[in-house]
Amino acid sequence: MAQRHLDPTAGPVPADALAGYLRAQATEFLRALRLHRETGAGAAASEGSVEAARALRRAARRVSGSLHTFQPVLDPDWSEAMRPELAWVSGTLALEHAHASRLQQLLLALHRLSGAAPFPPQGPAAGTTARTAAPPLPRDRPAPAGSAPAAVPAGAAGTAPGRTGTTPCDTPPPADGTPGTTDTAGRATTGRTVPARATPVTAGAAAVRTGTMTDAPGRGSTATAAAGTRGSALAVAAGGAVPAPDRGNLTVGATKAGALLDRQLTLARTRAHSTALQALGSSRFHAVADKVAVLASEVPLSPAAAGADLRPLADAARDRLTDAVAALPLLTAGSPYNAEALIHGLSPDPAPHPQDAPWHQVRLLLRLHRYALEVVHAGRHPGSLLDAGEALDRHRDAAEAAAAAAQAARTPRIAPATAYALGVLHADQRHEVEAARYAFQRCWQKEVIGTL
């Protein structure tokens, strides 16, 4: 495999570049710490404190990774004592965010698998009963500007797509008027004239619902959208009634499974928040902050730093990453729907999947390689590395979400429908693991081709 090393024709990178990088990251750490204290971090953390905690983690990871990669040019005693403390800070602050994002990912997957919209329709037209709706998720597609709900015949009320929830890997349903689809106003686009009915309904009520709507994911009953298949569209065009899809067990189980996951992960998030607050107020963290403050003004370099070149150390980080990637089953990951990630899915062992560990290790090595390039190239690195890192982040998130679903399924005395829904959810997240591996394989191919 061709490996891209740093340009040998360029001049050496002195240790002063590392010193400047560490001072900049230490300054960012102190700035984020001050912002975290100013915005407050009580029982209900504000948006500013969440962003400050994210900046703290980001700076701590970069300092710790640089200490690992460029250890030969740093004071060995100081770097060995500093690295685990920064890793402790980053890991402690990351737990709360991890539990929150895991809960959101699982609840969205439950709604998608049960064929129900994550939230009730918003903005009903005048003359309809107003419903209290939760705000849309950041990745939801907003309604087109200036569009108004249009009246459609009551017989066309069952043509909404069955899969309404979106995830980062989902593609929104087309609105181009193709047969068997619906446009953004909820109208059937089968190309045939629908006979008018006596009582028109608006697009806000253009879905046939079974059960009751929920105001928040995982609470109460779930809503099932009407069938959105081609056959349903033809039935609507003919003026016939559209039956709701038969997803009874999954929908009922998804409701209880969502409530169970909400309880477990919310409790874990609350405990992680309390742990983070205790850590930020501990003497251990204050000692770390004092060392970072010293680092912002003075970087303890070793005597070997004089005249040293940082490029061979950055090349070594790249070589470690390349060796770890070579050990991955990229040939298998390059085949869509290979089901490799589902192996051992029914294992009674509660330990994480052993096949995930090499991928997690590659994720860490890729992060160290990126940080090394930031030092050598003054903050610049190839965009393909960012795409590969995002794919491995999705891999880690999906693997941990699948583990959380499996852990919830081991709860004693749960209903069979709940256990079934959690099993389907676990399999869905393992498929997300497989998709992330495929995406990383494609990104790494681009990275390797770029070195030829």
MOHU-V630920 format. One record per run of one state. SS is the DSSP state (H for helix, E for strand, - for the rest). FROM is the first residue (numbers start at 0). LEN is the number of residues. If there is no record, write none. Layout:
ss->{SS	SS}
from->{FROM	FROM}
len->{LEN	LEN}
This chain:
ss->{-	H	-	H	-	H	E	-	H	-	E	-	H	-	E	-	E	-	E	-	H	-	H	-	H	-	H	-	E	-	H	-	H	-	H	-	H	-	H	-	H	-	H	-}
from->{0	14	39	46	69	70	73	74	75	113	151	152	153	156	181	182	187	188	200	201	202	205	229	237	247	280	282	295	300	301	302	305	310	326	329	333	339	342	353	376	382	409	415	449}
len->{14	25	7	23	1	3	1	1	38	38	1	1	3	25	1	5	1	12	1	1	3	24	8	10	33	2	13	5	1	1	3	5	16	3	4	6	3	11	23	6	27	6	34	3}
